[in-house]
Amino acid sequence: MGQNGLPLTTKLGLTLSELTGRPSSSGRLESLDALRGIAALAVVVYHFGYRVAEIYPEVGEPVEALIGGQFGVHLFFVISGLVIFLSLQRATPRTFLISRFIRLYPTYWVCAAVTFAAVAFIGLPGREVTATEGAVNLTMLQGYLGVPHIDGAYWTLTAELGFYAQVALLFFSTRLLRGTLFTVTLYAWIALATVASQIPKYLPDGAVREIASQAALGFVWIPLFVAGMAIYGLWSGGRNIPLIGVPLAATAVMALRDPMLGVAVFVCGLLVVVALWGPPLRRLGKPFFFLGGISYPLYLIHQNLGFIVIRWLTGLGMSHLLAACVALIAVIAIAAVLTYLVDRPMRRALRLRLLPQREMVRPR
């Protein structure tokens, strides 16, 4: 989920104005930062208010009104498609690969290690992984290898990596994402990814089907990333009318899978459009910009740690909702510490060492 690449991802990293070098006075890109904060909060609230009670009924009843928070992930995917494609405009294959590594892996390793240790020492039924499985998780490829995630929220990283590989291949090895072929490519990409994601259903049971199912994880959510790319194309000056239909095509594909998912994707795309073309979202206040800034560590650290806190507090007699509020404050605090003391210093040091300034701003 990524900034200068998340997750959404969306999701995650430098502020968008820092990433692009565009002036911050417009407030448009900062609005996407605020939107990421909203998405992050939605996902955490969904997990703490609904999902934890669904998995561990002893903590209380799931709060049905919070079920929509799960779609914060899909908002991250749309934003990530926009931001990654934007960052490609000034990248070389080398700088793109290095910048993605810097943005994703060091902080992921820290958060995964903290989560693994917490679950191993405190316990969280059904969420434990072996040391070997934990080591495989360090590659971030566990979803493709059929290995359990250290934290269930990490499934989105599988989708992100699949998108990165495909968009980089199309951008650097062909001209399909530039010029007149851009719009045609986006429609074709949605169609091919949709077909690829469904192939395992038609294969006989066995090893081949299992391998195909794992590979298909890299295609399932491609329509959302592509919708973000199309929105970027329109925002950056594209006047190609058919390009408007790309986000609608992505919405239709998701709606065929689940009507509610189609509605959610449409709303996610609309939010991104409003953030870019509507009034700047500064009026939302600093909390959402703050959450947007810590959204990557927050996403990586919140689920299992939050579940541990909620189960412990409800076991002491605290109500589910109050325990969820305590867990929310706790994971935001931990994510803020990780962002300011670990994530940003590490990325800054690695960028200075691996991406000299002349490479970071090299125009294409």
C-alpha positions, 0 to 999 in steps of 0.5 A: 500500500505506497508513497514514493511508492503503498499501499495501498497502497497505497500507500506511504513514505515521502509526502506526495509534494516531496515525491513529485517536486511539485509546489505544495501551495496547490494543496492537491497532492497534500490532499492525497496525503490526508486521504491516506490518513483517512484510509489508514484510520478506516482499516484500523477501526475496521480491524479493531471494531469488527474483525477482531470480534469476528475472529475472537468472539470472546472479546464482544460483538462485532460492530456492524457499522464499521465493516465498511472500513475494510475498503480503506485498503482499496483506497490505498490501492487506487492512490498507490497506482497514481503515485507509483505511475507518477514516480515512474515519470522521473525514474530509471529502472535502477532508481525505481528498484532502489527507491521501492526497496528503500521505501518498503523493506527496511521498515517492513523488516522492523515491523515484521520482527516486532510483530513476530516477537510479540505474537511469539512471546505473548501469544495470539491463537491462530496467528503464530508462524514458525521461525522458518515461515517468519524468515520467508516473510522477510522476502515479502513474497510469502503470499506467492510461496503459500507461506502464512503471513506474520500479520494477516494485513500483509496480504496487501503487500503481495498485491503491491509487489505484483503491481510494481513488477508489471508496471515497471515491465510495461514502462521500462521495456515497452512504450505501452504506457506512454503516448497514444498506446497508454489508454489502450494498454490500461483497458487491455491490462484490466482485461488480461489481469481479470482473466489471469486472476480467474484461471485457477478456478478452471484448473483441476485440483493439484499442484498446478492449480495451487501454483496458479492460485498463488501467482493469481494474487498478483493480478486480482487487484490490478484494476484498482491500481490501473484506475489510479493510473488513469486518474493520474493521466487525466489530472496531469493534462490528458484530454483523452475522453476514453481514458475516463472510462478506465476507472469505470471499467475497473469498477465494473470488473470489481462489481462483477465479483461483488456488487458491494466491492464495485460500489466501494471501488467507485467511491474510492476513485471518486474520493481521489478525484475530489482530492485532486480537483476539488477544494484542498482538504486542509480543512480536514485538520492536521490529524489526517495529515499526521495519520497519512504520514505514519500510515505505512508503519501504522498499517504494518504494525497495527493488526496483531498488536492491536488484537493482543491488546484488545484480547488482554483488556477485554479479558480483564473486564473492559468493554470491547469498544473501550479496549479498541480505543486503547489499542487504537491510541497504542498502535498510533503511538507505536507507529509514530515512534517507528516513523520518526525514529526508524522509518524516516531516518533509515530511508534518508540515510539509504537514499543518500547512500544509494540514490545520489541527488542527481539520480533522484531528480534525473528527468526522463 
